[in-house]
Amino acid sequence: MAYDEGIAQIMRDALTDTFGIDEKKMFGGIAFMLNGNMLCGVHSGGGMFRVGKTNEAAALGIEGAGPLAFTKRKMGGMVDVTDEAIANDDSRDQLMALAMDFVGGLPAK
């Protein structure tokens, strides 16, 4: 099943003023890259944010966020989010801030 284009557009709109963002098709969805590093993405049934292990607990406390486990194995520092959490400005903004905090500190690729 394909990702929801409406949810992808919400993410694009949220990132429109951010310098260094590129979009890549990945894992049957779309990944948004910040200076070459994965920041967030959209997949079938929701999306994901790369928040880093230090921000993970805070991210998991946001309604609609849970552990990311594409292969049935938890991926540390990544959270899976529902479509509703992405569509909610407050939830998305909080998750995006945590992801920007982590990914913004990584060296550019």
N, C-alpha and C positions, 0 to 999 in steps of 0.2 A: 504494500500500500504506500502511496506517495505521501509526502508531507503536505500540510495545508498551506497553500500559497498566501492566504490571508494572514496567517500567523507569521509567515516569512516577511510579508510586507510590514507588519507591525515592528519586527526586529530591524528591518532596513530603515524605517522611519526613526526608530530610537537611536540609530547609529549615524544618521545622515550628516551630522555636524562634527563627527569624530574623524580627525586626520589619521590616515594610515590603515583604514579599513578596506579589506578586499573580501570578496565573496567567492567561495569554492564549493562545487558539488562534491559531497563526500558522504559515504556510508548511507546512500539512498536518500540523503537530505541535503541541506546547505550548511556550511560552516562559515562563520564570519571570522576573519583573521585580522588581528591587530599587529601591524608591523611583522607579518609573517607567522605569528603565533595564534593558535586557535583561542578565540575569546568565548564564543557562544555558537549556538546552531539551532536548527529546526529539523526535526525528524518526524516520522509518522507517529501521531499521538502526542506530540508535545515538542519540547526543546531541551536544550542543555546549556549550562554555563560552566566555564572553567574558573573556579573560584580559588583554587589552591587549598592545600590541606589546612593551613592556618585559618582560612575563612569558611571552611566547610561546615562547622557546627553552626555558625551564624546563618549560613545559607539554608541549612536543613531546618532551621526554626521558622522559615518563611512558609506560609501556607501555600501548598501546591508543589513544594520542592521535596525531592526524595533522593536517595542514593542512585547514582547512574550505574547500571549493570547490563550493558548491551549483551554480553556473553555469559550472563548469569553470574558473573564475578564482578564485585564492586570495584569501581575505578575511583581511587582516592583523589580528592581535589576537584571532582566533577559532580555536578548535581543534575538530576533529571527534573524537568518541570512540566506541568500540565499546560495545555492550551490556555486554560482559564488564568493561570498565573502569569503567562506571557501577555495576555490581553489586559490584565489588571495593571494600570500604570504604577501603582505603589509597589507591588510585588516585583514587577519587571525592573523598575528603577533600583530597588534595593539589591536585587541579584546582579544587575549590570554594574553597580558600583563595586560590589565585592569582586566581580570578575575583572573589572578595570584595575582595581587595586593590585590584584595578583599579576595579571598578564601585562599590565603597563610597566611593571618592574622587570620584565624579562628582556634579555638582549634581543634586538631585531634580528630576524633571519634574512 
